[in-house]
Amino acid sequence: MTEQLEIPQSGHKRISKTECMAIILAPLSEEFGFRHLWIGYTGSGKTYNNLALIAAAEGSHRHLIITDQKNRNTPYIALGDITEIPHIQALDTIEPDNRNHISAIVRGPRLTGDEMDLIDFDVLGKKLWELSVKEDKGVLFGIDELSDACQGERAWIRGDTKRSYMRLLYTQGRTNRVSIAACTQHVQEVPRAAISNSDTLGIFCQDRKELPYYRNNGFLDDREISIVENLGKYEFLLMKRGMESVICRF
């Protein structure tokens, strides 16, 4: 994603990457974790942007944990001193860096060679919750596909067995300095509570398959739907509670 395109001008307010990062990362200055969700199709720029967000935020957290189940080289390796592990239990084998920070990518089939060896988000969520309770610098959790982690609305709200720790990380992890930088392709597959608990959203251009869902569920007003429908390549609509939505591109 190195191609630079001219951004068509419109009457909608636009902000720079620096301004956007400051808005997303604002909770860190108050010793809270942030919640940010990128929504977009493959190739829209969400993974590229998430990589930039994680790079900007990782120094504020003791642990950086990224999940990426795709059986291919991951762009997150560009973060540098980060170790690939097949499951979260292997996190305890990683030596801290010179800042006493620990970084890992949980890959599942990429390392084991078994395509059925997917990430167990129940076990992973519990481990991250335990780390957030023990560590005063908290955890930065980068999720390549949020729908895989949450496993749908019913699993999310059940909360007594599976997925309860994912819900805890979203709803109660802020005060433990758990930050979440997540991506998803189809917002319909993500629990509503995960979206409403996201402090900020970055929405790339969507089409007629997604837009009715946004309108019918009250996620976007008519102005915002019009913007999202007409965004240029790699542009996104940044949304935050109490702030008029704006356009940005990294």
N, C-alpha and C positions, 0 to 999 in steps of 0.2 A: 504494500500500500504506500508506494513512494510517489505515485503520480500526483502532481499538484494541479488542481483545476480552479478556474475562476468561479467564485461564488456569486451567483446571481443576486443582485440586491433587491430588497423588498422593504416594505414599511415596518417589518417586525424587528424588534430590538435584537441585536447581535452582541455577543461578548467574546472575549479572547479566551484562549486555552488557560492562561494564567488566572483570569477572573473565574472561570468555570471551576478550576481546581480549588480555588479558595472557598468557593461556595460548598463544594462537596466535602472538603476536609475540615470545615469550620468546627464540627463537634470535637475534634481532637484538641483544640485549644482550651476546651472546657473539661478535658480529661474524660470525655465520653467516646464511645465507638461510633462510627458513621455507618450508614446503610445506603448503598448506591446500587441501582439496577440498570444495566444496559439492555435495551430491547431492540432486536433487529435481525434481519435475515443473514444467512451466510454471505460474507463478502461486503456487508454494510459498513464494517469498521468497528464493531463492538468489541471484538477481542483485542484489536490494536489499541483502542481507547482504554480498555481495562488494564492492559499491560502498562500504559502510561500512568494510570491512576495508582496501580499497585506500586510502581517504582517511586511515585511521589509520596506514598503513605507508609511504605514498609519500615522506614527508619524509626517510626513512632511506636512500633510494636516489638515485643520480645520474640514472638513467633510469627512466621509467615507460612501459611499452609494453602496450597493451590490444588484443586482437583481438576483433572483433565483426562477423561477416559478414552479419548480418541486414539486409535492405534496409528499414530503418525508423529512426526517430530512436532513438538509444541513450541509456539512462539515465546512462551514464558521462560524458556531456557535463556533468552536474551537478558533476563534479570541478573545473570552472572552466577554468583556463588550460591547455587541452589541444587539440592540433591533430589534425584528421582527415587521414589520408594514405591513398592507394590501395594502397601497397605499402611494404615496409620500406626499400627503397632511398631513399625520399623522406625518411627520418629525418634524413639529413645536411643537409637544407635548413632544419631547424627551429632557430630561435635559442633559446638558453638563457634561462630566466627570471631574476629578480633574485637567485635562490639558486644560479644556475649549474646548474639542473636542466632536463632535457628530458623532455617528456611528449607522447605521441602515441597516437591510436587508429588501428589499421590496419583499414580498412573494406572494401577490395575493391569489390564491385558497388555499394555505397552511393555511391561517388564517381565511378566510371568509367561507370556506367550499363549496363554489360555484366554480365548475370546469370551468365555463365560465367567471369567474371574473379574467381575465388576466391583466397583467401590461399594462397600457397605456403609451407607451414610448414617445408619443407626450407631454403629461403633465409632465412626469418625466424629459425629456430633457430640457424643458423650466425652470423647477424649478432648476435644476443643473446649467443651464446657469446663472440664476438670482443670485444664491449663489456665483458663481465664480466671478461675477462682484462686488458683495458686500464685499466678504471676501478676505483679502490679503494672506491668507494661502491656499486658493483654495479648490479643491474637488478631492478626489480619487474615481473613479467610477469603480467598479468591475462588469463585465457583464458575467453572466454564459453562455449565448448563444447569440453571436453577431448578428446572422441572425435574431433572434426575434426582436432585438432592431432596426435594420436598415430597415427591411421589404423590402429588395430587391433593385435592381439598380434603377428602375424607380421612386420609392418613394423617394429614397435618392437624386436623381438629380433634382427632381421637385422643392423642396426647398421653395415653396410659401405657402404651407399649412402643410400637414403632414410630419413628420420626419425632418423638417428643423432644429430643435434644435439639433438633433443627429448629423447632418452634421456640424453644428456650433461647437459643442463640439469637434469634431475630427479635423476640419480644422483651427479653430480660437481660440480654448480654451487653447492652450499651454501658451500663454502670460498671461492668467488669472489663470495659475497654475492648470488647469484641467488635471489630469492624468487618463489614461484609461488602465485597466488591464482586458483583455477580453479573452474569450474562444469561439471556434466554432468547430463543427464537420466537416462540409462540406464547404470548402472555396468557392465553386461555388455559394452558397446562400448569400454570403457577397458582398456588392458593392466593385468594384475594388478600388474606392477612399478610402474606409476604410482600405484596405490592404496597399495601397501605402502610406497612411498617418500614418501608424504604423512605429515608429522608429525602432522597433525590432520585430522579429517573432521567435517563438519557434515551429518548425514543427516536430511532432512525425511521426513514420513510417506510410506511406501511401501506398495504393495498386493501381492496374491498373485502378480503377474507378476514382481516383483523379489525378494520375500522368500525364495523357495526358492534363488535364486542366492546370497544372502548366507549362508544356512544351509549349503548344500552345499559352498561354497568356504571356509568357516571365517572369514568376515569378521566375523560377529556371533554371539554366544552366544545361548542361548534367552532370557535376561533382556533382552538388547538388542533382539532381534527383537520381543519383546512390547512394548517401549517404542516402537520405531519404528512398529509397526503401529497404535498408539493415540495417536500425537502429535496435538496440536491444530493449528489453523491457524497457520502461521508459526513453530511450534515446531520445534526440531531437536535431535537427539542429538549432543553433542560428544564425540568420541573422541580419545584421545591415548595413545600407548604408555606403559605403566606407571601409568596413572591410571584410576580407575573412571569410566566414562562418565556424563555428566550431561546434564540438559535445560536449554536456554536459548531465549530469543526476543529478537530485537533490536526 
